[in-house]
Amino acid sequence: MAVTLADVAARAGVSTTTASRVLARSRAVSPGVQAAVERASSELGYAGNGVARALRRQRTDAVGMVVPSIRNPFFTALVDAVERTLQTTGRVLYLCDARDDVTVEAQHLRSLVARGVDGIVVSPCADGRSTAAVVEAAARVPLVQLDRHVPEPVADWVGLDDRAAMDLVVDRLAARGVRAAGFVTAAVANSSTRERAAGFADACARVGIRTDPAWTVTGAFTIADGIAAGQRFVELGAGRPDAVVCADDLLAIGVSHALRGAGLDIPADVAVTGLDDLEFAPYVSPPLTTVRQPTDRMAEEVLRLLDRPPGATRTPGTRIALPPTLVVRASA
């Protein structure tokens, strides 16, 4: 038999009306009464009528999140950080996987708006092709972009300072005596790939590390594409650079696999760096030198931006670029 509000009230020794006020947070009661009702509710396993409560408060206590691909471990880590942060406020997360398809992404955004979520967190798949759907959703519900953002300043953004990340990596290589470096990145244009590519080029020019268009290889953020890129560098023979900077850890792991498979020593023959500091980055061979993203801090900032009251003073399209951390291991 389902537990009712009357059961909770009886256990707590209060009226049904008082129990309802406590659980709905609709009116202040004494600390003792609040504790008694909450304890009774927990002991009895009372779930309440969430739909009715949402209608009364004009809130669903749900936040939607759309990521480019849940198969990418970095986005899995982001989802985990956002979900844990939301949980501290009693809210739930509706997760949508865009599967690196802007059409699917747009469908998910429209669906979340139609469901009446209290806010949306989105990491757009691509630059221009994601813009229209993000603009449409941001006009209807509070929306924060995470990690990536569209070119139009229509919604707030929280992410990594990608140029600072490239500065850390290139400075590390320069300190090791690297004189020439290649770059492996994703072919799909988004804010992260653009900023990392520009940051790499600028940092190399600043410290005097030589680059070459022939040493820039593009693909997808996968280990398989990293292996293909690594094979390209193997085929260059003596003309290869003495370091390869990768725009994410999956690419770096693939590059390392290909180089080691060809008998090259990392980092003596070729240094390799990644970006993200995925959970398994310390356990690949050799352990990966990479850049750690502050995912927990990102989630906290996202929640702060989503929770700003409608009348609060704000700058449209607020940008919060968080500092990276270089994690030095054996690969560079």
C-alpha positions in Angstrom: 0.0 0.0 0.0 1.3 3.4 -0.9 2.3 5.8 1.9 0.1 8.9 2.0 0.6 12.4 3.4 -1.8 11.5 6.2 0.5 8.6 7.2 3.5 11.0 7.4 1.4 13.6 9.4 0.3 10.9 11.9 3.9 9.6 12.4 5.1 13.2 13.0 2.2 14.1 15.3 1.1 17.0 13.2 -1.8 17.9 11.0 -1.9 16.9 7.3 -1.8 20.6 6.4 1.3 21.2 8.4 3.0 18.1 6.9 2.1 19.4 3.4 3.6 22.8 4.2 6.9 21.3 5.4 7.3 19.0 2.4 6.3 21.7 -0.1 8.6 24.3 1.6 5.6 26.7 1.2 5.6 28.2 4.6 8.1 28.4 7.5 7.4 26.1 10.5 9.4 25.6 13.7 12.7 23.6 13.4 11.3 20.9 15.6 8.2 20.4 13.5 10.2 20.5 10.3 12.6 17.9 11.6 9.8 15.6 12.8 8.0 15.7 9.4 11.1 15.2 7.4 12.1 12.3 9.6 8.7 10.7 9.3 8.7 11.1 5.5 12.2 9.5 5.3 11.3 6.6 7.6 8.0 5.8 5.7 9.6 6.3 2.3 7.0 8.9 1.3 7.5 10.1 -2.3 4.7 12.6 -2.6 3.0 13.9 -5.7 5.9 15.5 -7.6 3.8 16.6 -10.5 1.3 18.4 -8.4 4.1 20.0 -6.4 5.8 21.2 -9.6 2.6 22.7 -10.9 2.0 24.6 -7.6 5.6 26.0 -7.6 5.8 26.4 -11.4 9.0 24.4 -11.2 9.9 20.8 -12.2 13.2 20.6 -10.2 14.7 19.1 -13.4 17.5 20.4 -15.5 18.2 19.1 -19.0 21.7 18.5 -20.3 22.7 17.8 -23.9 26.3 16.6 -24.7 27.9 15.9 -28.1 28.7 12.3 -27.3 28.3 10.3 -24.1 30.8 7.9 -25.5 33.6 10.5 -25.0 34.8 10.0 -21.4 35.4 13.7 -20.9 31.7 14.4 -21.4 30.8 11.5 -19.1 33.0 13.2 -16.4 31.2 16.5 -17.1 27.8 14.9 -16.7 28.8 13.3 -13.5 30.0 16.6 -12.1 26.8 18.4 -13.1 24.6 15.6 -11.7 26.4 15.5 -8.4 26.1 19.3 -8.0 22.4 19.3 -8.9 21.8 16.5 -6.4 22.9 18.7 -3.6 19.9 21.0 -4.4 17.3 18.2 -4.7 17.1 18.4 -8.5 17.4 15.7 -11.1 19.2 15.7 -14.5 17.6 14.7 -17.8 20.6 13.6 -20.0 20.5 13.7 -23.8 23.2 12.4 -26.1 23.4 14.3 -29.4 25.6 11.6 -31.0 27.7 14.4 -32.7 24.7 15.2 -34.9 23.3 18.8 -34.9 19.9 17.6 -36.0 19.6 15.2 -33.0 20.9 18.0 -30.8 18.2 20.4 -32.0 15.5 17.7 -31.3 16.8 17.2 -27.8 16.8 20.9 -27.0 13.2 21.3 -28.3 12.1 18.3 -26.3 13.6 19.6 -23.1 11.9 23.0 -23.5 8.6 21.2 -24.2 9.0 19.2 -21.0 9.3 22.4 -19.0 12.7 21.9 -17.4 13.9 24.6 -15.1 17.1 25.1 -17.1 19.3 23.5 -19.8 23.0 22.8 -19.9 24.4 22.2 -23.4 27.8 21.6 -25.0 27.1 22.5 -28.6 28.2 20.0 -31.3 29.5 22.6 -33.8 29.8 26.3 -34.2 27.4 27.7 -36.8 25.3 24.6 -37.3 24.3 24.5 -33.6 23.6 28.2 -33.2 19.9 28.3 -34.3 18.8 25.6 -31.9 20.8 27.0 -29.0 19.4 30.5 -29.7 15.8 29.1 -29.8 16.1 27.2 -26.5 17.9 30.1 -24.7 15.0 32.4 -25.6 12.5 30.1 -23.7 14.4 28.7 -20.6 17.6 29.6 -18.7 20.4 28.0 -20.6 24.2 27.7 -19.9 26.7 26.4 -22.4 29.4 24.2 -21.0 32.9 23.4 -22.4 31.8 24.7 -25.9 29.8 27.6 -27.0 28.2 28.9 -30.2 29.5 32.2 -31.8 26.4 34.3 -30.9 26.5 35.7 -27.4 23.0 34.6 -26.6 23.7 32.4 -23.6 26.2 32.2 -20.8 29.2 29.9 -21.1 31.5 28.1 -18.6 34.6 26.2 -19.8 38.3 25.9 -19.9 40.7 28.6 -20.8 41.9 26.7 -23.9 44.6 29.1 -24.8 46.1 29.0 -21.3 46.0 25.2 -21.6 48.1 25.3 -24.8 50.5 27.8 -23.1 51.1 25.3 -20.3 51.7 22.4 -22.7 54.0 24.3 -25.1 56.0 25.8 -22.2 56.5 22.3 -20.9 57.8 21.1 -24.3 60.1 24.1 -24.6 61.6 23.4 -21.2 62.4 19.9 -22.4 64.2 21.3 -25.4 61.6 20.5 -28.0 62.3 22.4 -31.3 59.4 21.2 -33.5 55.9 20.1 -32.8 52.9 18.7 -34.6 49.2 19.1 -33.6 46.4 16.6 -33.7 42.8 17.8 -33.4 39.2 17.2 -34.4 38.0 18.1 -37.9 34.6 19.4 -36.7 34.8 23.1 -36.0 33.7 24.1 -32.5 34.9 26.7 -30.0 37.2 24.3 -28.2 39.0 23.1 -31.4 39.3 26.7 -32.7 40.8 28.0 -29.4 43.2 25.1 -28.9 44.5 25.3 -32.5 45.0 29.1 -32.2 46.5 28.7 -28.7 49.0 26.1 -29.9 50.1 28.2 -32.9 50.5 31.3 -30.8 52.4 29.5 -28.0 54.8 27.8 -30.4 55.6 31.2 -32.1 56.2 32.7 -28.6 58.7 30.2 -27.5 60.3 29.5 -30.9 59.0 25.9 -31.5 58.7 25.2 -35.2 55.4 24.1 -36.7 54.4 23.0 -40.1 50.9 22.7 -41.8 52.0 19.1 -42.8 52.2 18.3 -39.1 48.6 19.2 -38.3 46.3 16.1 -38.5 42.6 16.2 -38.1 40.0 13.5 -37.3 37.5 12.8 -34.6 38.1 12.8 -30.8 38.6 9.0 -30.7 41.5 6.6 -30.0 41.2 5.2 -33.5 41.7 8.5 -35.2 44.6 9.1 -32.8 46.2 5.9 -34.1 45.7 7.0 -37.7 47.3 10.3 -36.9 50.2 8.6 -35.2 50.8 6.5 -38.2 51.0 9.6 -40.3 53.8 10.8 -38.1 55.6 7.4 -38.3 55.5 7.7 -42.1 57.3 11.0 -42.0 60.4 9.2 -40.8 63.3 11.6 -40.0 61.1 14.5 -41.1 58.7 14.1 -38.2 58.5 16.7 -35.3 60.0 15.8 -31.9 56.7 16.4 -30.1 53.0 15.9 -30.9 50.4 18.0 -29.0 46.9 16.5 -29.0 43.7 18.4 -28.5 42.4 15.7 -26.2 43.5 12.6 -24.3 41.8 10.0 -26.6 43.8 11.3 -29.6 47.0 11.3 -27.5 46.5 7.7 -26.4 46.0 6.7 -30.0 49.1 8.6 -31.2 51.2 7.1 -28.5 50.0 3.6 -29.4 51.0 4.1 -33.0 54.4 5.6 -32.2 55.3 2.8 -29.8 54.0 0.2 -32.2 56.5 1.5 -34.7 59.4 1.1 -32.2 59.7 4.8 -31.3 60.4 5.8 -27.7 58.1 8.2 -25.9 59.3 10.8 -25.0 63.0 10.3 -26.1 62.1 10.1 -29.8 58.7 11.9 -29.8 57.0 13.6 -26.8 53.2 13.3 -26.7 50.7 15.5 -24.7 47.0 15.3 -24.3 44.2 17.4 -22.8 41.4 16.6 -20.3 43.3 14.3 -17.8 40.8 11.4 -18.2 40.6 8.9 -15.4 42.8 6.4 -17.2 45.4 8.9 -18.4 47.9 7.8 -15.6 47.6 4.2 -16.6 48.4 4.2 -20.3 51.9 3.5 -21.5 53.7 5.7 -20.9 51.5 7.7 -18.4 50.2 10.7 -20.2 51.3 14.3 -19.7 48.1 16.3 -20.1 46.0 19.2 -18.9 43.4 18.7 -16.2 40.0 20.4 -16.6 38.3 21.7 -13.4 35.0 19.8 -14.0 33.7 20.2 -10.5 34.3 24.0 -10.6 32.6 24.1 -14.0 29.5 22.4 -12.6 29.4 24.8 -9.7 29.6 27.8 -12.0 26.9 26.4 -14.3 24.5 25.9 -11.3 25.2 29.5 -10.1 24.4 30.9 -13.5 21.2 28.8 -13.9 20.0 29.9 -10.4 20.4 33.6 -10.9 17.0 35.3 -10.3 15.2 36.6 -13.5 15.6 40.2 -12.4 19.3 39.9 -11.5 21.7 42.3 -13.2 23.5 40.3 -15.8 25.6 40.7 -19.0 24.2 38.8 -21.9 26.4 36.0 -22.9 28.6 35.9 -19.8 31.9 34.0 -20.4 33.7 32.3 -17.5 37.0 30.7 -18.6 38.5 28.6 -15.8 42.2 28.1 -15.4 43.8 24.7 -16.4 46.3 22.6 -14.5 49.2 20.9 -16.2 49.7 17.3 -15.1 53.2 16.1 -15.8 53.8 12.4 -16.3 56.2 10.3 -18.4 55.0 11.1 -22.0 56.5 14.6 -22.2 
